[in-house]
Amino acid sequence: MLRSTRVISALAALRSPLRSQIQAHAQRRSASGSAGAEKKSGFGWTLPLLVGAAGAAAYYYQADLQKAVATASGPAKPLDYQEVYDAIAKILDNDNYDDGSYAPVLVRLAWHASGTYDKNTNTGGSNGATMRFDPEASHGANAGLAVARKLLEPIKKQFPQITYADLWTLAGVAAIQEVGGPIIPWRAGRADAVSAEVCPPDGRLPDAAKDQRHIRDVFGRMGFNDQETVALIGAHALGRCHTDRSGFEGPWTRAPTTFSNEYFKLLLEEKWVARNWTGPKQFADKSTGDLMMLPADMALYNDRTFYLQSYKYAKDSDLYFRDFSAAFAKLLELGVPFPEGSAPMVLKPTNA
């Protein structure tokens, strides 16, 4: 009741000057009578000025009224990021999409939004959510990610305070944690770009058709070492390739909606042969032909340093989870100018 009284009082106070101007003008016009016709030229200037003044007063009246209402209503409720996380978790499962979960495509959205960072120019990265704009939205590496962006729109409407840049990265964290992956510390504070002017150039994301030299160039540009690089590539445990997106086809593992170290086990234990098909070069497991590896995946097998790190992860799931958590958290924060004093938070999985 007190809030309503304050708002009404503020409204009345702001309305009075405008009402007085209009009444004064009406009285002057009435008193002038026929003389107004003789002074038509002068009145022609006066009326637009009064109308303009009234319009301006109305504009500022509305703006001040909004401020008065906001003040009377008290400060806005702080955004509860756990609530946002829980809302994302609720939309992950869908039997009509791919392998029954949107988790892999949300991880890919967070990865591709962040992996454009260039440490040499301090450009790109998750800050800005620049994939909302062309040309970045149309980059070949981002084919199919409109599905993920559209999926998150209802969450953005439900929590309008969150930026797209924070929402996309938080969705990646939620997706990994909800499908059995490690806890990943996450920090809020990214801003959204207002135009395509800051979109990074095409070609900054890894090319699945290339070898270890390319992998080191791309991940090194972001600021990752070999160990972090292998850990991040291990996210291929999730999801599958689609011919209408990457041109490649098939899953890396037999459990593409479960985060695990299975990718490394299969990479090192299976016999991989070139797939006989009309698409781009990729590999299939010799025993069943149901699984696939990309040329970039095989680089982890062919390069000695990458192989030794992959072997460690194949043998020790806990080690892999720890290293992936650290590398993925780093990926999501590349180039982000977080507010001073901000700290990572841990968001609880819904199945914990």
C-alpha positions as CSV (number, residue, x, y, z in Angstrom):
1,M,0.0,0.0,0.0
2,L,2.9,2.4,0.9
3,R,4.5,1.7,-2.5
4,S,1.2,2.5,-4.3
5,T,0.8,5.8,-2.4
6,R,4.4,6.9,-3.3
7,V,3.8,6.1,-6.9
8,I,0.5,8.1,-7.0
9,S,2.1,11.0,-5.3
10,A,5.0,11.0,-7.7
11,L,2.6,10.8,-10.7
12,A,0.6,13.8,-9.4
13,A,3.6,15.9,-8.8
14,L,4.9,15.3,-12.3
15,R,1.6,15.9,-13.9
16,S,1.0,19.4,-12.5
17,P,3.5,21.3,-14.6
18,L,2.2,19.9,-17.8
19,R,-1.5,20.6,-16.8
20,S,-0.6,24.2,-15.9
21,Q,1.0,24.8,-19.3
22,I,-2.0,23.5,-21.2
23,Q,-4.6,25.4,-19.1
24,A,-2.6,28.7,-19.4
25,H,-2.5,28.3,-23.2
26,A,-6.3,27.7,-23.3
27,Q,-7.0,30.8,-21.3
28,R,-4.8,33.0,-23.4
29,R,-6.4,31.7,-26.6
30,S,-10.0,32.3,-25.3
31,A,-9.1,35.9,-24.2
32,S,-7.6,36.8,-27.6
33,G,-11.0,36.2,-29.4
34,S,-11.1,37.6,-32.9
35,A,-7.9,39.4,-32.3
36,G,-6.2,36.0,-32.7
37,A,-7.0,36.2,-36.4
38,E,-5.2,39.5,-36.7
39,K,-2.2,38.0,-34.9
40,K,-2.3,34.7,-36.9
41,S,1.3,34.9,-37.7
42,G,2.4,35.2,-34.1
43,F,0.0,32.5,-32.9
44,G,1.3,30.1,-35.7
45,W,4.7,30.2,-34.0
46,T,3.3,30.0,-30.4
47,L,1.2,26.9,-30.8
48,P,3.9,24.6,-32.1
49,L,6.2,25.8,-29.4
50,L,3.5,25.0,-26.7
51,V,2.7,21.7,-28.3
52,G,6.4,20.8,-28.5
53,A,6.9,21.9,-24.9
54,A,3.9,19.8,-23.9
55,G,5.2,16.8,-25.8
56,A,8.6,17.1,-24.2
57,A,7.0,17.5,-20.8
58,A,5.0,14.4,-21.5
59,Y,8.1,12.5,-22.5
60,Y,10.1,13.4,-19.4
61,Y,7.0,12.9,-17.3
62,Q,6.8,9.3,-18.5
63,A,10.5,8.8,-18.0
64,D,10.4,10.3,-14.5
65,L,7.3,8.2,-13.7
66,Q,9.1,5.0,-14.6
67,K,11.9,6.1,-12.3
68,A,9.4,6.9,-9.6
69,V,7.8,3.5,-10.0
70,A,11.1,1.7,-10.0
71,T,12.2,3.6,-6.8
72,A,8.9,2.8,-5.1
73,S,9.1,-0.8,-6.1
74,G,12.6,-1.3,-4.7
75,P,15.7,-2.8,-6.4
76,A,15.3,-5.6,-8.9
77,K,15.7,-9.1,-7.6
78,P,19.3,-10.4,-8.2
79,L,19.5,-13.1,-10.9
80,D,19.7,-16.5,-9.4
81,Y,22.0,-18.4,-11.8
82,Q,21.1,-21.8,-10.2
83,E,17.5,-21.1,-11.4
84,V,18.8,-20.4,-14.9
85,Y,20.9,-23.6,-14.8
86,D,17.9,-25.7,-13.7
87,A,15.7,-24.2,-16.5
88,I,18.4,-25.2,-19.0
89,A,18.6,-28.7,-17.5
90,K,14.8,-29.2,-18.0
91,I,15.0,-28.7,-21.8
92,L,18.0,-31.0,-22.5
93,D,16.1,-34.3,-23.0
94,N,14.1,-34.7,-26.2
95,D,13.5,-38.1,-27.8
96,N,12.8,-36.5,-31.1
97,Y,16.2,-34.8,-31.4
98,D,19.3,-36.7,-32.5
99,D,20.3,-39.2,-29.8
100,G,17.6,-38.0,-27.4
101,S,19.5,-35.0,-25.9
102,Y,20.3,-31.4,-26.8
103,A,23.4,-31.6,-24.5
104,P,25.9,-32.2,-27.3
105,V,24.8,-29.3,-29.4
106,L,24.8,-26.9,-26.4
107,V,28.3,-27.9,-25.6
108,R,29.2,-27.2,-29.2
109,L,27.6,-23.8,-29.0
110,A,29.6,-22.8,-25.9
111,W,32.8,-24.2,-27.5
112,H,32.4,-22.4,-30.8
113,A,31.3,-19.2,-29.2
114,S,34.5,-19.3,-27.0
115,G,37.0,-20.9,-29.3
116,T,37.4,-17.9,-31.7
117,Y,39.7,-16.2,-29.2
118,D,43.1,-14.9,-30.4
119,K,45.5,-14.2,-27.6
120,N,47.7,-12.1,-29.9
121,T,45.0,-9.5,-30.7
122,N,42.7,-10.2,-27.7
123,T,39.8,-10.5,-30.0
124,G,37.0,-13.2,-30.2
125,G,35.9,-15.4,-27.4
126,S,32.6,-15.8,-25.6
127,N,32.3,-12.1,-24.6
128,G,29.8,-10.5,-27.0
129,A,27.9,-13.5,-28.1
130,T,28.8,-12.4,-31.6
131,M,27.4,-15.5,-33.2
132,R,24.0,-13.8,-33.1
133,F,25.2,-11.8,-36.1
134,D,26.2,-12.6,-39.7
135,P,28.8,-13.3,-40.9
136,E,29.8,-15.4,-37.9
137,A,26.4,-17.2,-37.7
138,S,27.0,-18.4,-41.2
139,H,30.5,-19.5,-40.8
140,G,30.8,-23.1,-42.0
141,A,32.1,-24.4,-38.6
142,N,28.9,-23.0,-37.0
143,A,26.4,-24.9,-39.3
144,G,23.6,-26.4,-37.2
145,L,24.1,-24.2,-34.2
146,A,21.0,-22.2,-34.9
147,V,19.3,-25.1,-33.3
148,A,21.0,-24.5,-30.0
149,R,20.6,-20.7,-30.1
150,K,16.8,-21.1,-30.8
151,L,16.5,-23.7,-28.1
152,L,17.8,-21.2,-25.5
153,E,15.5,-18.3,-26.5
154,P,12.7,-19.2,-24.1
155,I,15.3,-19.3,-21.3
156,K,16.5,-15.8,-22.3
157,K,12.9,-14.6,-22.2
158,Q,12.3,-16.2,-18.8
159,F,15.5,-14.6,-17.4
160,P,15.9,-11.3,-19.5
161,Q,18.7,-10.0,-17.2
162,I,21.1,-12.7,-18.3
163,T,23.2,-11.8,-21.4
164,Y,23.4,-14.2,-24.3
165,A,27.1,-14.5,-23.8
166,D,26.6,-15.7,-20.2
167,L,23.6,-17.9,-21.2
168,W,25.4,-19.8,-23.9
169,T,28.4,-20.5,-21.8
170,L,26.3,-21.5,-18.8
171,A,24.3,-23.8,-21.1
172,G,27.5,-25.6,-22.0
173,V,28.3,-26.1,-18.4
174,A,24.8,-27.4,-17.6
175,A,24.9,-29.7,-20.6
176,I,28.2,-31.3,-19.5
177,Q,27.3,-31.7,-15.8
178,E,23.8,-33.0,-16.6
179,V,25.1,-35.9,-18.7
180,G,27.6,-37.1,-16.1
181,G,30.5,-34.8,-16.7
182,P,32.7,-33.0,-14.2
183,I,31.7,-30.0,-12.2
184,I,32.9,-26.9,-14.0
185,P,33.3,-23.6,-12.2
186,W,31.5,-20.8,-14.1
187,R,31.6,-17.0,-13.8
188,A,29.0,-14.5,-14.8
189,G,29.9,-11.1,-16.3
190,R,30.0,-11.3,-20.0
191,A,28.4,-8.5,-22.1
192,D,26.6,-8.7,-25.4
193,A,27.9,-7.0,-28.5
194,V,25.4,-4.7,-30.3
195,S,26.5,-5.2,-33.9
196,A,28.5,-7.5,-36.2
197,E,31.4,-5.2,-36.3
198,V,33.3,-7.2,-33.6
199,C,32.6,-10.6,-35.2
200,P,35.9,-12.6,-35.5
201,P,37.0,-13.6,-38.9
202,D,36.2,-17.1,-40.3
203,G,38.7,-19.8,-39.9
204,R,39.6,-19.5,-36.2
205,L,37.9,-22.8,-35.1
206,P,39.6,-26.2,-35.5
207,D,39.3,-27.9,-38.9
208,A,38.4,-31.5,-38.4
209,A,40.1,-32.5,-41.7
210,K,43.6,-31.4,-40.7
211,D,46.5,-32.8,-38.7
212,Q,48.4,-32.1,-35.5
213,R,50.2,-29.1,-36.9
214,H,46.9,-27.3,-37.5
215,I,45.6,-28.4,-34.1
216,R,48.6,-26.9,-32.3
217,D,48.3,-23.7,-34.3
218,V,44.6,-23.2,-33.5
219,F,44.7,-24.2,-29.8
220,G,48.0,-22.4,-29.3
221,R,46.5,-19.2,-30.7
222,M,43.8,-19.5,-27.9
223,G,46.5,-20.0,-25.3
224,F,46.3,-23.8,-24.6
225,N,49.2,-26.2,-24.2
226,D,49.2,-29.8,-25.5
227,Q,47.7,-31.3,-22.3
228,E,44.8,-28.8,-22.3
229,T,44.3,-29.4,-26.1
230,V,43.9,-33.1,-25.7
231,A,41.5,-32.7,-22.8
232,L,39.2,-30.4,-24.8
233,I,39.2,-32.6,-27.8
234,G,38.0,-35.4,-25.5
235,A,34.6,-33.7,-25.5
236,H,34.0,-35.7,-28.7
237,A,32.7,-38.4,-26.3
238,L,29.5,-36.4,-26.8
239,G,27.4,-36.1,-29.9
240,R,27.9,-37.1,-33.5
241,C,28.7,-35.6,-36.9
242,H,26.0,-34.7,-39.4
243,T,26.5,-34.6,-43.2
244,D,24.3,-31.4,-43.4
245,R,26.5,-29.6,-40.9
246,S,30.2,-30.7,-41.0
247,G,30.0,-33.1,-44.0
248,F,31.1,-35.9,-41.7
249,E,28.8,-38.6,-40.4
250,G,28.5,-40.7,-37.3
251,P,29.2,-40.8,-33.5
252,W,32.6,-41.2,-31.8
253,T,31.2,-43.4,-29.1
254,R,28.3,-45.8,-28.4
255,A,27.0,-43.5,-25.6
256,P,26.9,-40.1,-27.3
257,T,24.8,-38.5,-24.6
258,T,27.1,-39.5,-21.7
259,F,30.3,-37.6,-20.8
260,S,33.1,-40.0,-20.2
261,N,36.7,-40.9,-21.2
262,E,35.4,-43.5,-23.6
263,Y,36.6,-41.4,-26.6
264,F,40.2,-42.0,-25.5
265,K,39.6,-45.7,-24.9
266,L,38.1,-46.3,-28.3
267,L,40.7,-44.1,-30.1
268,L,43.6,-46.2,-28.7
269,E,42.0,-49.7,-28.5
270,E,40.0,-50.0,-31.7
271,K,41.5,-50.6,-35.2
272,W,40.6,-47.6,-37.4
273,V,40.4,-47.8,-41.1
274,A,39.5,-45.3,-43.8
275,R,35.8,-45.3,-44.4
276,N,34.7,-46.3,-47.9
277,W,32.1,-43.7,-48.8
278,T,31.5,-40.6,-51.0
279,G,32.0,-38.1,-48.2
280,P,35.2,-36.4,-46.9
281,K,37.9,-38.5,-45.5
282,Q,37.1,-40.1,-42.1
283,F,37.8,-43.3,-40.3
284,A,35.5,-46.2,-39.1
285,D,36.2,-48.8,-36.5
286,K,37.1,-52.0,-38.2
287,S,35.1,-54.4,-36.0
288,T,31.7,-52.9,-36.6
289,G,31.9,-49.8,-38.8
290,D,29.4,-48.1,-36.5
291,L,31.8,-45.5,-35.0
292,M,34.0,-42.9,-36.6
293,M,37.0,-40.8,-36.1
294,L,38.0,-37.6,-37.9
295,P,41.5,-36.9,-39.3
296,A,42.0,-34.4,-36.4
297,D,41.1,-37.2,-34.0
298,M,43.6,-39.5,-35.5
299,A,46.2,-36.8,-34.9
300,L,46.0,-37.6,-31.2
301,Y,47.0,-41.1,-32.1
302,N,49.7,-40.2,-34.6
303,D,51.5,-37.5,-32.6
304,R,53.6,-38.9,-29.7
305,T,52.9,-36.2,-27.2
306,F,49.2,-36.2,-27.9
307,Y,49.2,-40.0,-27.8
308,L,50.8,-40.2,-24.4
309,Q,48.3,-37.7,-22.9
310,S,45.4,-39.6,-24.5
311,Y,46.7,-42.8,-23.0
312,K,46.7,-41.2,-19.5
313,Y,43.1,-40.1,-19.9
314,A,42.1,-43.6,-21.3
315,K,43.5,-45.2,-18.1
316,D,42.3,-42.6,-15.5
317,S,38.8,-41.2,-15.8
318,D,39.2,-39.0,-12.6
319,L,42.3,-37.4,-14.1
320,Y,40.6,-36.7,-17.3
321,F,37.6,-35.1,-15.5
322,R,39.8,-32.9,-13.5
323,D,41.8,-31.7,-16.5
324,F,38.8,-31.2,-18.7
325,S,37.0,-29.1,-16.0
326,A,40.0,-26.8,-15.8
327,A,40.5,-26.5,-19.5
328,F,36.8,-26.0,-20.3
329,A,36.4,-23.3,-17.6
330,K,39.4,-21.6,-19.1
331,L,38.0,-21.8,-22.6
332,L,34.7,-20.1,-21.6
333,E,36.6,-17.2,-20.0
334,L,39.1,-16.4,-22.8
335,G,39.3,-12.7,-23.3
336,V,36.4,-11.8,-21.0
337,P,37.0,-8.6,-19.0
338,F,35.1,-9.8,-15.9
339,P,34.1,-7.1,-13.3
340,E,36.7,-6.7,-10.6
341,G,36.1,-9.0,-7.7
342,S,34.0,-11.5,-9.6
343,A,34.6,-15.1,-8.7
344,P,33.6,-18.4,-10.3
345,M,30.6,-20.2,-8.9
346,V,29.7,-23.9,-8.7
347,L,26.2,-24.7,-9.9
348,K,24.6,-27.9,-8.6
349,P,23.5,-30.6,-11.1
350,T,19.8,-31.4,-10.9
351,N,20.6,-35.1,-10.4
352,A,23.1,-34.6,-7.6
